[in-house]
Amino acid sequence: MIFPLRQLHRMEHSKPLVQIDDSDKWIQWDSCDLEGLQSERIGKTVHDMGKIPKGQYDNLPEKFTTIDGKEYKIEDIHSVRTSKDL
């Protein structure tokens, strides 16, 4: 799967469960390296929610880490569900 930057930011906060390749096993996302990338919204003020930055598919991380410390390729994810579905 390909995820835009906005969704990767959300996944950093929500820590969803994902399935990799053809596996039936659900693993929990922990983090990916978003350092140096734009924030979720730009131009936020007290009265304005800001705008979604351009380039949502540019220079994104290729790997993510699970809560048990293993690394996987983001492109290998085929299913995502909320961790509250347990």
MIDOMI-693976 format. One record per atom (N, C-alpha, C, O): residue in one letter; x, y, z. Coordinates in steps of 0.02 Angstrom, whole numbers, padded with zeros to 5 digits, always signed. Layout:
AXYZ
...
end
This chain:
M+00042-00059+00000
M+00000+00000+00000
M+00044+00062+00000
M+00101+00061+00024
I+00017+00114-00026
I+00051+00179-00024
I+00008+00225+00019
I-00052+00232+00008
F+00040+00256+00068
F+00005+00301+00114
F+00030+00372+00105
F+00090+00382+00098
P-00015+00421+00105
P+00008+00490+00103
P+00038+00510+00171
P+00026+00477+00222
L+00076+00563+00171
L+00108+00587+00232
L+00057+00599+00288
L+00070+00583+00346
R+00001+00627+00271
R-00052+00640+00321
R-00072+00576+00357
R-00081+00576+00418
Q-00080+00522+00320
Q-00101+00459+00352
Q-00044+00429+00394
Q-00057+00400+00446
L+00018+00437+00372
L+00074+00412+00412
L+00077+00448+00479
L+00091+00418+00530
H+00063+00514+00479
H+00060+00551+00542
H+00005+00523+00587
H+00015+00514+00648
R-00053+00508+00558
R-00108+00480+00598
R-00090+00411+00625
R-00107+00395+00682
M-00055+00372+00585
M-00035+00305+00607
M+00016+00309+00664
M+00018+00264+00707
E+00057+00361+00665
E+00104+00371+00720
E+00067+00381+00786
E+00091+00359+00838
H+00009+00413+00783
H-00029+00427+00844
H-00074+00368+00864
H-00080+00352+00923
S-00105+00336+00814
S-00155+00285+00830
S-00127+00214+00837
S-00159+00171+00866
K-00066+00202+00811
K-00033+00136+00816
K-00080+00080+00793
K-00097+00036+00833
P-00100+00080+00728
P-00148+00029+00704
P-00116-00040+00698
P-00055-00049+00704
L-00158-00089+00687
L-00137-00157+00672
L-00133-00163+00596
L-00176-00137+00561
V-00081-00197+00571
V-00072-00205+00499
V-00056-00277+00482
V-00030-00315+00524
Q-00072-00296+00421
Q-00052-00362+00395
Q-00003-00351+00339
Q-00011-00307+00297
I+00050-00392+00339
I+00103-00386+00290
I+00098-00443+00240
I+00084-00500+00258
D+00110-00426+00176
D+00110-00474+00120
D+00048-00519+00124
D-00008-00494+00127
D+00057-00584+00123
D+00001-00630+00123
D-00011-00662+00191
D-00044-00714+00196
S+00016-00632+00243
S+00010-00659+00311
S-00060-00645+00340
S-00090-00594+00325
D-00084-00691+00381
D-00147-00681+00417
D-00135-00649+00485
D-00183-00630+00519
K-00072-00643+00504
K-00054-00617+00569
K-00058-00540+00570
K-00033-00507+00524
W-00089-00513+00622
W-00093-00440+00632
W-00035-00419+00676
W-00023-00448+00729
I+00002-00368+00654
I+00056-00341+00695
I+00042-00267+00708
I+00008-00234+00668
Q+00067-00241+00763
Q+00051-00173+00782
Q+00106-00124+00761
Q+00165-00132+00780
W+00087-00074+00723
W+00131-00020+00702
W+00154+00018+00763
W+00114+00029+00809
D+00217+00037+00765
D+00241+00080+00819
D+00264+00147+00793
D+00241+00199+00817
S+00309+00147+00744
S+00334+00211+00719
S+00366+00205+00651
S+00381+00150+00627
C+00375+00262+00619
C+00416+00268+00559
C+00451+00335+00563
C+00430+00379+00601
D+00504+00344+00526
D+00544+00405+00531
D+00514+00461+00490
D+00522+00463+00429
L+00479+00507+00523
L+00449+00564+00490
L+00490+00628+00502
L+00467+00683+00486
E+00549+00620+00529
E+00591+00678+00544
E+00609+00715+00480
E+00628+00685+00430
G+00602+00780+00482
G+00618+00822+00425
G+00561+00830+00375
G+00566+00870+00329
L+00507+00793+00384
L+00449+00801+00340
L+00401+00852+00369
L+00403+00866+00429
Q+00359+00879+00327
Q+00312+00931+00349
Q+00264+00904+00402
Q+00250+00844+00405
S+00239+00949+00442
S+00191+00929+00493
S+00124+00912+00460
S+00116+00919+00400
E+00078+00889+00501
E+00013+00868+00474
E-00024+00925+00439
E-00055+00915+00388
R-00019+00985+00467
R-00051+01044+00438
R-00004+01103+00444
R+00034+01109+00492
I-00007+01147+00395
I+00035+01207+00397
I-00010+01268+00403
I-00067+01269+00380
G+00016+01320+00434
G-00022+01382+00441
G-00075+01380+00495
G-00124+01418+00491
K-00068+01337+00545
K-00117+01333+00599
K-00115+01396+00641
K-00061+01421+00657
T-00173+01422+00659
T-00178+01477+00706
T-00236+01461+00754
T-00267+01409+00747
V-00248+01505+00799
V-00304+01495+00846
V-00370+01492+00809
V-00416+01456+00830
H-00376+01529+00754
H-00439+01534+00718
H-00440+01496+00652
H-00492+01496+00618
D-00385+01465+00634
D-00381+01430+00570
D-00349+01362+00580
D-00297+01357+00612
M-00379+01309+00552
M-00353+01242+00560
M-00294+01228+00513
M-00264+01175+00517
G-00277+01276+00470
G-00220+01267+00425
G-00237+01227+00363
G-00295+01209+00352
K-00186+01214+00324
K-00196+01177+00261
K-00153+01115+00261
K-00102+01111+00295
I-00174+01065+00223
I-00135+01005+00214
I-00077+01023+00168
I-00088+01051+00114
P-00015+01008+00188
P+00042+01027+00145
P+00043+00988+00080
P+00017+00933+00075
K+00072+01019+00029
K+00080+00985-00036
K+00136+00934-00030
K+00174+00935+00019
G+00141+00891-00078
G+00194+00841-00078
G+00180+00783-00030
G+00226+00758+00003
Q+00118+00763-00025
Q+00098+00710+00022
Q+00127+00642+00005
Q+00126+00596+00046
Y+00154+00633-00055
Y+00182+00569-00075
Y+00257+00575-00090
Y+00286+00528-00118
D+00289+00631-00072
D+00359+00643-00087
D+00405+00627-00028
D+00390+00645+00028
N+00460+00592-00042
N+00512+00578+00007
N+00487+00545+00071
N+00510+00563+00126
L+00442+00499+00065
L+00414+00466+00124
L+00459+00408+00147
L+00497+00381+00107
P+00454+00390+00211
P+00494+00334+00236
P+00471+00269+00202
P+00413+00262+00183
E+00518+00223+00195
E+00503+00159+00163
E+00489+00103+00213
E+00460+00052+00195
K+00511+00112+00275
K+00503+00060+00326
K+00468+00087+00388
K+00470+00147+00402
F+00437+00041+00425
F+00408+00058+00490
F+00430+00006+00540
F+00451-00049+00522
T+00424+00023+00603
T+00444-00022+00658
T+00381-00043+00696
T+00336-00003+00707
T+00379-00106+00716
T+00324-00132+00755
T+00340-00124+00829
T+00396-00106+00848
I+00290-00137+00872
I+00302-00128+00944
I+00352-00178+00972
I+00379-00167+01026
D+00365-00233+00935
D+00416-00280+00958
D+00485-00265+00928
D+00531-00305+00937
G+00492-00208+00893
G+00557-00186+00868
G+00577-00211+00800
G+00632-00196+00777
K+00534-00249+00766
K+00551-00274+00699
K+00533-00221+00646
K+00486-00182+00655
E+00572-00220+00592
E+00559-00173+00537
E+00528-00208+00477
E+00547-00264+00460
Y+00481-00174+00445
Y+00448-00200+00385
Y+00443-00143+00334
Y+00445-00085+00352
K+00435-00161+00272
K+00424-00112+00219
K+00352-00089+00221
K+00306-00130+00226
I+00342-00024+00216
I+00274+00003+00216
I+00236-00021+00154
I+00176-00033+00159
E+00269-00028+00098
E+00236-00049+00037
E+00209-00121+00041
E+00167-00141+00001
D+00233-00161+00090
D+00210-00230+00098
D+00145-00236+00137
D+00117-00290+00142
I+00121-00181+00165
I+00058-00182+00203
I+00000-00192+00155
I-00004-00159+00104
H-00044-00240+00172
H-00103-00250+00129
H-00168-00237+00166
H-00220-00229+00133
S-00168-00235+00232
S-00228-00221+00270
S-00211-00181+00333
S-00157-00190+00363
V-00256-00136+00352
V-00247-00095+00411
V-00313-00094+00449
V-00366-00089+00420
R-00308-00099+00515
R-00367-00091+00557
R-00347-00057+00622
R-00289-00059+00642
T-00394-00028+00655
T-00380+00007+00717
T-00360-00042+00772
T-00384-00098+00774
S-00316-00020+00815
S-00294-00064+00870
S-00349-00073+00922
S-00343-00115+00967
K-00403-00035+00918
K-00459-00042+00964
K-00504-00100+00946
K-00549-00118+00983
D-00491-00131+00887
D-00531-00188+00863
D-00514-00254+00898
D-00545-00305+00883
L-00467-00253+00944
L-00445-00315+00976
L-00499-00348+01015
L-00488-00401+01045
end
